[in-house]
């Protein structure tokens, strides 16, 4: 969603003048804000609802319970996040009504296959951030403090909703979860995604970058057709955990998440939002420092509170 310069400034001022951010980490993230944006000129205070939007809610719920004082704000798409981040730095130098300390300002954006340029930052684009933060699917803890703008370690936030370790959670969820007319089975989902790789326009357009990201693997990356067969062979061998993360480095998966549904029509509107919060609780309780989001959020918390 695009913003005018005026809307970006109103947005930034609303964040920085919120008393709730005082002494806390402020984390800008991607996420829909259409209902809020529509009312910006009539009621800038609508932006206070940003913290309750689904994406911000998910990230906050991922934190271990004793670290949930960071404030997350949906900002729209990836470009909007970066524009708000830059505007906050600009405005905060002269605004006496601000509760923001710029050393406590962070951003988390999707990796994607399209590289986004970042101005006036130590890393010039999103791929440079990714390459400094991650190596062979693992987060480099020693480099976390190099960053105040982070990328996800998989292509989108939604990739973390579809990892193999979540199968039991889905099996036991309070409402049955369906995908393409059948009870959700993640292995079937992965096979479906792989078989449709040749229809992934983003992958076609940026296959050179996909090849670069996958170059450490044993996959045949000479063409999308070869890559498809390599993925299928690995899935058939049962190497799901590793191979799925490789898959989620390079291919579109948001549409597949949005195809999850339940049989209760009354719950459909909030179904995926509630399910994503259950996934966040899973990661929060697991409290695994090797998990990308946990490592990032702990680094943010510790730096804000000067812990090491």
C-alpha positions in Angstrom: 0.0 0.0 0.0 1.4 3.4 -1.0 1.6 6.4 1.2 1.9 10.1 0.4 4.7 12.0 2.1 2.1 13.7 4.3 0.7 10.4 5.4 4.2 9.1 6.2 4.8 12.1 8.4 1.5 11.9 10.2 2.2 8.2 10.8 5.6 8.8 12.2 4.5 11.6 14.5 1.7 9.4 15.8 4.2 6.7 16.7 6.8 9.0 18.3 4.2 10.9 20.3 2.7 7.8 21.9 3.5 7.7 25.6 3.4 3.9 25.5 6.7 3.7 23.7 8.7 5.6 26.4 11.8 3.6 27.4 10.8 0.7 25.1 12.0 -0.8 21.9 9.9 0.3 18.9 9.8 -2.3 16.1 8.2 -1.3 12.8 6.9 -4.3 10.8 5.0 -5.0 7.7 1.2 -5.6 7.9 -2.1 -4.4 6.5 -3.3 -1.0 7.8 -6.0 -0.3 5.1 -8.8 0.4 7.6 -6.5 2.8 9.5 -5.1 4.5 6.5 -8.6 5.3 5.2 -9.2 7.4 8.3 -5.9 9.1 8.7 -7.0 12.6 7.7 -10.1 12.5 9.9 -8.5 10.8 12.9 -4.8 10.3 13.1 -5.3 8.7 16.5 -6.5 5.6 14.5 -2.8 4.7 14.3 -2.9 3.7 18.0 -4.6 0.6 16.8 -1.5 -0.4 14.9 -0.3 -2.4 17.9 -3.4 -4.6 17.8 -3.2 -5.4 14.1 -2.5 -9.1 13.3 1.1 -8.9 12.1 2.2 -6.8 15.1 0.3 -9.0 17.4 2.0 -12.1 16.0 5.5 -10.7 16.5 4.7 -9.5 20.0 3.3 -12.9 20.9 6.5 -14.7 19.7 8.4 -13.1 22.5 9.1 -14.9 25.8 6.7 -13.6 28.4 9.3 -11.7 30.3 10.3 -9.7 27.2 7.0 -8.5 25.9 7.5 -4.8 26.5 8.7 -4.0 23.0 6.1 -2.1 20.9 5.3 -3.4 17.4 3.7 -1.2 14.8 2.2 -2.3 11.4 3.3 0.1 8.7 2.0 -1.4 5.5 4.4 -2.9 2.9 8.1 -3.2 3.1 8.8 0.2 1.4 6.4 1.9 3.8 8.3 0.4 6.8 11.6 1.8 5.5 10.1 5.2 4.8 8.6 5.4 8.2 11.9 4.3 9.8 13.7 7.1 7.9 11.1 9.7 8.8 11.2 8.9 12.5 15.0 9.5 12.5 14.5 12.7 10.7 11.6 14.1 12.8 13.0 12.9 16.2 15.9 15.2 16.0 13.7 18.3 16.3 10.5 17.1 18.0 10.3 17.9 21.7 7.0 15.9 22.1 8.7 12.7 21.2 8.9 9.7 23.5 11.1 7.9 21.0 14.8 7.2 21.6 16.2 6.5 18.1 18.7 4.0 19.6 15.6 2.0 20.5 14.1 2.1 17.0 14.2 -1.1 14.9 12.5 -2.5 11.8 11.7 -6.1 10.7 10.9 -6.6 7.1 10.3 -9.6 4.8 13.3 -10.9 2.9 11.4 -11.5 -0.4 13.1 -12.2 -3.7 12.9 -8.5 -4.7 15.8 -6.5 -3.3 14.8 -3.3 -1.6 17.3 -0.4 -1.5 18.0 1.3 1.9 19.3 4.8 2.0 21.6 6.2 4.7 22.2 2.9 6.3 25.3 0.7 6.7 23.8 -1.9 4.5 22.6 -0.6 1.1 19.8 -3.2 0.5 17.9 -6.0 2.0 20.0 -8.8 0.5 23.1 -7.4 2.2 21.3 -7.4 5.5 20.3 -11.0 4.9 23.8 -12.1 4.0 25.2 -10.6 7.1 22.5 -12.0 9.4 22.2 -15.5 8.1 24.4 -18.3 6.9 23.1 -21.6 5.5 19.7 -21.1 7.2 21.2 -20.3 10.6 21.2 -16.9 12.2 24.6 -15.4 13.1 24.2 -14.4 16.7 27.5 -12.6 16.6 26.3 -10.2 13.9 22.9 -9.3 15.4 24.2 -6.0 16.9 25.3 -4.9 13.4 21.6 -4.3 12.7 18.7 -2.1 13.5 16.9 -3.1 10.3 16.4 -6.9 10.2 15.1 -9.2 7.4 13.4 -12.5 8.1 15.6 -15.5 7.4 12.9 -17.0 5.2 11.2 -15.3 2.3 8.2 -14.1 4.3 6.9 -14.0 7.9 4.2 -16.5 6.8 7.0 -19.1 6.1 7.3 -19.5 9.8 3.6 -20.4 9.9 4.2 -23.5 7.8 7.3 -25.2 9.2 7.2 -29.0 9.8 7.5 -28.7 13.5 4.0 -27.2 13.6 2.1 -30.3 12.3 1.2 -31.5 15.8 -0.1 -28.0 16.7 -2.3 -28.1 13.6 -3.5 -31.6 14.3 -4.6 -30.6 17.8 -6.0 -27.2 17.1 -9.4 -26.4 18.5 -11.0 -26.2 15.0 -10.2 -28.6 12.2 -7.8 -27.0 9.6 -8.4 -27.7 5.9 -6.3 -27.1 2.8 -7.7 -27.8 -0.7 -10.6 -29.8 0.6 -8.7 -32.1 3.0 -7.5 -32.0 6.5 -4.2 -30.2 6.6 -1.1 -32.3 6.1 2.1 -30.2 5.7 3.9 -32.7 3.6 1.1 -32.6 1.1 1.3 -28.8 1.2 5.0 -28.8 0.5 4.5 -31.2 -2.5 1.8 -28.9 -3.8 4.1 -25.8 -3.5 7.0 -27.6 -5.2 4.8 -28.9 -8.1 3.7 -25.3 -8.7 7.2 -23.8 -8.7 7.1 -23.2 -12.5 4.1 -20.9 -11.9 5.9 -18.7 -9.4 6.3 -15.5 -11.3 8.5 -14.0 -8.6 10.8 -16.9 -8.8 11.0 -16.7 -12.6 11.8 -13.0 -12.5 14.5 -13.4 -9.8 15.8 -16.8 -10.4 19.4 -15.6 -10.4 19.0 -14.4 -6.8 17.3 -17.7 -5.9 20.3 -19.6 -7.3 22.6 -17.5 -5.2 20.7 -18.2 -2.0 20.6 -21.9 -2.7 24.2 -22.3 -3.9 25.3 -23.8 -0.6 22.8 -26.7 -0.9 23.0 -29.9 -2.9 20.0 -29.0 -5.0 20.2 -28.8 -8.8 19.7 -25.1 -9.4 20.4 -25.0 -13.1 16.8 -24.4 -13.9 13.4 -24.1 -12.2 12.5 -27.6 -13.7 15.7 -29.1 -12.2 15.1 -27.4 -8.9 11.5 -28.7 -8.8 12.7 -32.3 -9.3 15.5 -31.9 -6.6 13.0 -30.6 -4.1 10.6 -33.5 -4.8 13.4 -36.0 -4.5 14.4 -34.6 -1.1 10.9 -34.5 0.2 10.4 -38.2 -0.8 13.6 -39.0 1.2 12.0 -37.5 4.2 14.4 -34.5 4.6 11.5 -32.2 5.4 12.9 -29.9 8.0 16.0 -28.8 6.0 14.5 -28.9 2.6 11.4 -27.0 3.5 13.5 -24.1 4.8 15.4 -24.1 1.5 12.1 -24.0 -0.3 11.0 -21.1 1.8 14.1 -19.1 1.0 12.9 -18.7 -2.6 9.3 -19.3 -3.3 5.9 -17.6 -2.7 4.0 -19.1 0.1 1.6 -16.4 1.3 -1.2 -17.6 -0.9 -1.0 -21.1 0.5 -1.3 -19.8 4.1 -4.4 -17.8 3.0 -5.9 -21.1 1.6 -6.2 -22.6 5.1 -9.7 -22.6 6.3 -12.0 -24.2 8.9 -15.6 -25.5 8.7 -17.1 -22.9 11.1 -18.1 -20.0 8.8 -18.6 -17.7 11.9 -14.9 -18.1 12.7 -13.6 -17.7 9.2 -12.9 -14.0 9.4 -10.6 -14.3 12.4 -9.5 -17.9 11.8 -6.0 -17.3 10.4 -5.4 -14.4 12.8 -6.2 -16.6 15.8 -4.2 -19.5 14.4 -1.1 -17.3 13.9 -1.3 -16.3 17.5 -1.4 -19.9 18.5 1.8 -20.4 16.4 3.4 -17.4 18.1 2.7 -19.0 21.5 4.3 -22.2 20.3 7.5 -20.3 19.4 7.3 -18.2 22.6 7.1 -21.3 24.8 9.8 -23.0 22.9 12.1 -20.0 23.5 14.7 -21.4 21.0 17.6 -19.0 20.5 18.3 -20.7 17.1 14.9 -19.7 15.8 15.3 -16.5 13.7 12.6 -14.4 15.3 13.4 -15.3 18.9 17.1 -14.4 18.3 16.2 -11.1 16.8 13.7 -10.1 19.4 16.0 -11.1 22.3 18.7 -9.0 20.8 16.4 -6.0 20.5 15.2 -6.5 24.1 18.7 -6.8 25.5 20.0 -3.8 23.7 17.1 -1.7 24.7 17.6 -2.7 28.4 21.4 -2.8 28.0 21.7 -6.5 28.8 24.3 -8.8 27.4 
